[in-house]
Structures are given as C-alpha cells and as structure tokens.
Amino acid sequence: MSLLRRALRVLLVATLALAPLAASAVQPDEILSDKALEQRARQLSAGLRCLVCQNQSIDDSNAPLARDLRMVVRERLVAGDDDAQVMNYVVARYGEFVLLKPPFKTQTLLLWVSPFVLLAFGAGWLLLSARRRTRAMQEAPALTEEERSALEQALAQARAADAPTKTR
C-alpha cells in the first residue's frame, strides 16, 4: 500500500473518530433530565444563532454566550414556556438577528430576495458576454490568401521541428 493511501486512511479514521466531538457543544451539566424537554431544547437551540460565531447555532458553538443562551432556553422550557414563547423571549431580548432563519416580512425582504436577484444578474451577464463573444467571432475578418499561406508554412515548420528524428 502506498504511503499516500496509508496517510489518507489514517486521516479518515481520525476524522471519523473526532466527528462526534464537533457535533454538539452542549455540556453534560446543561442536559435536562427530562428527555422530551431536552429534545425541544436541542431543536430550539439549533435555530438560534450564536452572536459571537454568527454562522453557527448555539447548539454547535463553544462560545460562553452560546452556553448562556442554551441555559436561557432550558430555563424557559423548565418554567413551562412552549416553543413559541421561548423563541419570542429570546428574540425580544436579543433581536431577530439571533434567528438563523429570519421570518419573511418587509424588513427582511432584501435578505430573502437578494440571492435570487444576484443570481439573475450573474446569469444575464454571462448570457450577454456569450452573445458578444459569438458576434465578435462571426464578425472577425477572414484571412487573406497571403496570411493563410504564411500560417500553413509556419504550421509545417512547427510540425517538422516536432517530428522525432530516427537514429540507428
């Protein structure tokens, strides 16, 4: 087995062995004894943004603020709040930015529509570029007889120079 294959296998095994560690940042002391409440807490925290990391859920983040938010979610659940009340409490306290999937409304319209607008502009630009290139190629002047014969002569010389010489 080659050294590269062996190294790739070791890397794969190490990655698979460490994958469960990165799956969740929830500490054992945070886990609720009630399995149903813990499941709800995990679902809610998966939809909340870590305000430090900003592109991770609080369930995946090791930041102290993410831990605090996880604890707030669990405290609200233990207090008897339903999922909507917990989310409303967190949004009221930290703003809509804390939601990983913001609601679709007039304030977030630009956020939801901008990827599609940028995609449309990119596709239009590619289409126009292709059309311009096609027109430029069609409008290119044809070679004169003198240019054509010079080109053929240059190609013949290049082929002759590249041809292998036979030695005995």
Phi, psi and omega in degrees: 000137183287160180297323179296315179298318180297318179294320178295321178295317178298317178297318179296315180296317179296319179296315180294325180289326182268349182303317180297333179292328181271353186293325182208142179261003182296128181275153181302326181286349178272336187294131179281148180288330177281114184299322181293317178294321179296319178298316177298318179298318179296318179296318180292315183290338176290339179262002180252135183278138171287124184285346177270309183282324176069346177230022178231152174282162178292339178290332182261349187266142176265003182295145179302323179294324177296320177299316179300317179295320176299320179293320178298315179301314181294321178298317180295321178294317178296327179288350176105006178291146172276176185302317181295320179294321179297312181297318178298320179298313182294318179294320178297326183278322187243352180091168183292344179299335182290345179277128177291328176240092182294151181291154179274108176207180188299325180291335182251010182302315180299320179298320182279327187269331187303320178299321181289323178295315179296322177296318179295316178298318179297317179295319178297318179297316178297319180296314179296320179297318180295319179295317179298318181295318179296316178298318181297322179289324180288328183271358180295136181291146178286157179287144174283167180299322180295317179293320180296316181292325177293321178294315180297322179293318180295321178294320179296319178294321180293319178295319180294323181287329180277342183293134180290143178270140182268127177237146178236000000 
